[in-house]
Amino acid sequence: MVELSSPPPVRPSHEALQPLWQLAELGQELEGALAGVYAHGNGQSEIARFRFLGPEASHPRIRLGLFAGVHGDEPAGPVALARFAAALAADPQRAAGYELWLYPICNPCGCAKRVRENGNGCDLNREFWRESTQPEVVILEAELRQRRFDGLITLHTDDTCEGLYGYAHGRVLNEALLKPALAAAERVLPRDRREHIDGFVACESVIRDCFPGVLAAPPEQHPRPFDLIFETPGKADFELQVQATVAALDSILAEYRGFIAYAQDI
């Protein structure tokens, strides 16, 4: 069981994004823009995106999409992405050979209110590629189609689990990336070692199945990108969740870079 802690402080969307906008204003490796704007109530909400361009490597840049805040009551992911971007800005070599697109808050209304659903009461992570009219999904699906990412990493928090785990969607490459990421994050927080997690069969903290409608690459995209969902235990210390997520992200970048280098030599 993970150590319980007091709930993390409320982190409105604008507060979680401030470090990223500040880095983007420096005009170096990180650029910030809006993926889309949509009407909500008497005002409007925005989905921000940030691009981090790592140093060149021996292979063409690998384009990854990193997503967090799909559920508004899971603040560790957005904060972890901001922390990760700051670490990359301080040491760009950590992202050598990568073009990273960060979407820290995919559900701005939910994040502002600290609720799972969006402003229309919908769980966005059941709406993707199902002809959804939810504005957040429409914006993000357009981004996924336009960018054609080589890999997707989605960050979530589960307040019913006993430790770290992830979804590999039944693909060998996904598991090959997820297992080292869990091992790296386990230096910070324990894994959930149960045989059933979140209603699915699990093996070594890896789930091969998944819910329909989760954020994923367009159905028509081929070849398929790698696609990982990384989950932290919501009842664990908030700072440790952030640290574990950053460790997992570093591991995924290093492992996939090695995979590309190996593939070039075949």
C-alpha positions as CSV (number, residue, x, y, z in Angstrom):
1,M,0.0,0.0,0.0
2,V,1.2,3.5,-0.7
3,E,1.6,6.1,2.0
4,L,-1.5,8.3,2.3
5,S,-1.1,12.1,2.4
6,S,-3.3,15.1,2.5
7,P,-4.8,16.0,-0.9
8,P,-2.7,18.2,-3.2
9,P,-3.5,21.9,-3.3
10,V,-6.0,23.0,-5.9
11,R,-4.0,23.9,-9.0
12,P,-6.1,25.9,-11.5
13,S,-5.2,25.4,-15.2
14,H,-3.6,28.8,-15.5
15,E,-1.4,28.2,-12.5
16,A,-0.2,24.8,-13.8
17,L,0.7,26.4,-17.1
18,Q,2.5,29.4,-15.9
19,P,5.9,27.8,-15.7
20,L,5.6,26.6,-19.3
21,W,4.5,30.0,-20.6
22,Q,7.4,31.6,-18.8
23,L,9.8,29.1,-20.3
24,A,8.3,29.7,-23.8
25,E,8.7,33.4,-23.4
26,L,12.5,32.9,-23.3
27,G,12.3,32.0,-26.9
28,Q,14.7,29.0,-26.8
29,E,13.8,25.3,-27.2
30,L,10.3,25.6,-25.9
31,E,7.5,27.3,-27.9
32,G,3.9,27.9,-26.6
33,A,0.7,28.3,-28.5
34,L,-3.0,27.5,-28.3
35,A,-4.3,24.3,-29.9
36,G,-7.8,25.6,-29.8
37,V,-10.3,27.9,-28.1
38,Y,-13.9,27.0,-27.4
39,A,-17.0,28.7,-25.9
40,H,-17.9,27.7,-22.4
41,G,-20.7,29.3,-20.4
42,N,-20.4,33.1,-20.8
43,G,-16.7,32.9,-21.6
44,Q,-14.2,30.7,-23.4
45,S,-11.6,28.0,-22.5
46,E,-8.3,27.3,-24.2
47,I,-6.2,24.2,-24.7
48,A,-2.6,25.1,-24.7
49,R,0.2,23.2,-26.5
50,F,4.0,23.5,-26.1
51,R,6.7,22.2,-28.4
52,F,10.1,21.3,-27.2
53,L,12.8,20.8,-29.9
54,G,15.6,18.7,-28.6
55,P,19.2,18.8,-30.1
56,E,19.7,16.9,-33.3
57,A,20.8,13.3,-33.2
58,S,21.9,10.6,-35.7
59,H,18.3,9.9,-36.6
60,P,15.4,12.1,-37.7
61,R,13.7,13.8,-34.8
62,I,11.1,11.6,-33.2
63,R,7.8,13.4,-32.7
64,L,6.0,12.5,-29.4
65,G,2.7,13.8,-28.0
66,L,2.6,14.0,-24.2
67,F,-0.9,14.5,-22.7
68,A,-2.2,15.2,-19.2
69,G,-5.2,16.7,-17.4
70,V,-7.7,14.7,-19.4
71,H,-9.5,14.2,-16.1
72,G,-9.7,17.4,-14.2
73,D,-9.2,15.9,-10.8
74,E,-5.8,14.5,-11.6
75,P,-3.3,17.4,-11.1
76,A,-0.1,15.5,-10.8
77,G,0.2,14.9,-14.6
78,P,0.0,18.6,-15.6
79,V,2.5,19.6,-12.9
80,A,4.8,16.7,-13.9
81,L,4.8,17.9,-17.6
82,A,5.7,21.4,-16.5
83,R,8.5,20.0,-14.3
84,F,9.7,17.8,-17.1
85,A,9.8,20.8,-19.5
86,A,11.8,22.8,-17.0
87,A,14.3,19.9,-16.6
88,L,14.7,19.7,-20.4
89,A,15.2,23.4,-20.7
90,A,18.0,23.1,-18.2
91,D,19.5,20.0,-19.9
92,P,18.3,19.8,-23.5
93,Q,20.4,16.7,-24.2
94,R,17.8,14.7,-22.3
95,A,15.6,15.3,-25.3
96,A,18.2,14.8,-28.0
97,G,16.6,13.6,-31.2
98,Y,13.1,14.4,-30.1
99,E,10.4,16.9,-31.0
100,L,8.0,16.9,-28.0
101,W,4.5,18.3,-28.1
102,L,3.1,18.8,-24.6
103,Y,-0.6,19.2,-23.9
104,P,-0.6,19.6,-20.1
105,I,-4.3,20.4,-19.6
106,C,-6.6,18.6,-22.0
107,N,-9.7,19.4,-19.9
108,P,-9.4,23.0,-18.8
109,C,-12.9,23.3,-17.3
110,G,-12.5,20.1,-15.3
111,C,-9.1,21.1,-14.1
112,A,-10.3,24.5,-12.9
113,K,-13.1,22.9,-10.9
114,R,-11.0,19.8,-9.9
115,V,-13.6,17.4,-11.2
116,R,-13.2,14.4,-13.5
117,E,-15.6,15.5,-16.2
118,N,-15.5,18.4,-18.6
119,G,-17.9,21.4,-18.4
120,N,-20.6,19.3,-20.1
121,G,-20.3,16.5,-17.5
122,C,-18.6,14.1,-19.9
123,D,-15.7,11.8,-19.2
124,L,-13.4,12.9,-22.1
125,N,-11.4,9.7,-21.9
126,R,-14.4,7.7,-23.3
127,E,-15.1,10.1,-26.2
128,F,-12.1,9.8,-28.6
129,W,-12.7,8.6,-32.2
130,R,-16.4,8.0,-31.5
131,E,-17.7,11.1,-33.4
132,S,-17.8,13.1,-30.2
133,T,-18.9,16.7,-30.3
134,Q,-17.2,17.6,-27.1
135,P,-15.0,20.6,-28.0
136,E,-11.9,19.4,-26.2
137,V,-12.0,16.1,-28.1
138,V,-12.6,17.8,-31.4
139,I,-9.5,20.0,-30.8
140,L,-7.3,17.2,-29.6
141,E,-8.4,14.8,-32.4
142,A,-7.4,17.5,-34.9
143,E,-4.0,17.8,-33.3
144,L,-3.5,14.0,-33.3
145,R,-4.4,13.9,-37.0
146,Q,-2.2,16.8,-38.0
147,R,0.9,15.9,-36.0
148,R,0.9,12.1,-36.7
149,F,2.9,11.4,-33.6
150,D,5.5,8.6,-33.5
151,G,4.5,8.0,-29.9
152,L,1.9,9.0,-27.4
153,I,2.2,9.2,-23.6
154,T,-0.8,10.0,-21.5
155,L,-0.5,10.7,-17.8
156,H,-3.3,9.8,-15.3
157,T,-3.8,9.4,-11.6
158,D,-5.9,6.6,-10.0
159,D,-7.1,7.1,-6.4
160,T,-8.2,3.5,-6.2
161,C,-4.9,1.8,-6.9
162,E,-2.1,0.7,-4.6
163,G,0.8,2.0,-6.6
164,L,2.2,2.7,-10.1
165,Y,0.9,0.9,-13.1
166,G,0.2,1.5,-16.8
167,Y,-1.6,0.4,-20.0
168,A,0.2,-1.1,-22.9
169,H,-2.8,-1.7,-25.2
170,G,-1.6,-5.3,-25.9
171,R,1.5,-4.3,-28.0
172,V,5.0,-5.7,-27.5
173,L,6.7,-2.3,-28.1
174,N,4.5,-0.6,-25.6
175,E,5.3,-3.1,-22.9
176,A,9.0,-2.9,-23.8
177,L,8.9,0.8,-23.1
178,L,6.5,0.8,-20.1
179,K,8.2,-1.8,-18.0
180,P,11.5,0.1,-17.7
181,A,9.5,3.3,-17.1
182,L,7.7,1.6,-14.2
183,A,11.1,0.4,-12.9
184,A,12.5,3.9,-13.0
185,A,9.4,5.4,-11.3
186,E,9.5,2.6,-8.7
187,R,12.6,4.2,-7.2
188,V,10.2,6.9,-6.0
189,L,6.9,5.1,-5.4
190,P,5.9,1.4,-5.2
191,R,4.1,-0.4,-8.0
192,D,0.6,-1.8,-7.8
193,R,1.4,-5.5,-7.8
194,R,-2.2,-6.9,-7.8
195,E,-3.4,-9.3,-10.5
196,H,-6.4,-7.1,-11.2
197,I,-6.2,-3.3,-11.5
198,D,-8.9,-0.9,-12.5
199,G,-11.1,-3.9,-13.5
200,F,-8.5,-5.5,-15.8
201,V,-6.1,-8.3,-15.6
202,A,-2.6,-7.0,-14.8
203,C,0.9,-8.6,-15.0
204,E,3.9,-6.9,-13.4
205,S,1.8,-3.7,-13.1
206,V,1.1,-3.7,-16.9
207,I,-2.5,-3.9,-18.3
208,R,-2.8,-5.1,-21.8
209,D,-6.5,-4.2,-22.3
210,C,-8.1,-0.7,-22.1
211,F,-11.3,1.2,-22.0
212,P,-12.9,2.2,-25.3
213,G,-12.7,5.8,-26.3
214,V,-9.4,6.7,-24.6
215,L,-7.1,9.3,-26.1
216,A,-5.2,7.5,-28.8
217,A,-3.8,7.9,-32.3
218,P,-6.3,8.3,-35.2
219,P,-7.7,4.9,-36.3
220,E,-6.4,5.4,-39.8
221,Q,-2.8,6.2,-38.8
222,H,-0.3,3.6,-40.0
223,P,2.2,2.6,-38.9
224,R,0.8,2.8,-35.4
225,P,2.7,4.9,-32.9
226,F,3.7,3.5,-29.5
227,D,1.0,4.4,-27.0
228,L,1.4,4.4,-23.3
229,I,-0.8,5.3,-20.3
230,F,1.1,5.9,-17.1
231,E,-0.8,6.0,-13.8
232,T,0.3,7.2,-10.4
233,P,-1.5,6.4,-7.2
234,G,-3.7,9.4,-6.3
235,K,-3.5,8.8,-2.6
236,A,0.3,8.9,-2.5
237,D,2.3,12.1,-1.7
238,F,1.7,14.6,-4.5
239,E,5.4,15.6,-4.9
240,L,6.4,11.9,-5.1
241,Q,3.8,11.4,-7.9
242,V,5.4,14.2,-9.8
243,Q,8.9,12.9,-9.3
244,A,7.8,9.4,-10.3
245,T,6.2,10.7,-13.5
246,V,9.3,12.7,-14.5
247,A,11.4,9.6,-13.9
248,A,9.1,7.5,-16.1
249,L,9.2,10.1,-18.9
250,D,13.0,10.2,-18.9
251,S,13.1,6.4,-19.1
252,I,10.7,6.3,-22.1
253,L,12.7,8.8,-24.0
254,A,16.0,6.9,-23.3
255,E,14.5,3.5,-24.1
256,Y,12.9,4.5,-27.4
257,R,16.0,6.4,-28.5
258,G,17.9,3.1,-28.0
259,F,15.2,1.2,-29.9
260,I,15.6,3.6,-32.9
261,A,19.4,3.3,-32.8
262,Y,19.1,-0.5,-32.8
263,A,16.6,-0.5,-35.6
264,Q,19.0,1.6,-37.7
265,D,21.7,-1.1,-37.3
266,I,19.5,-4.0,-38.4
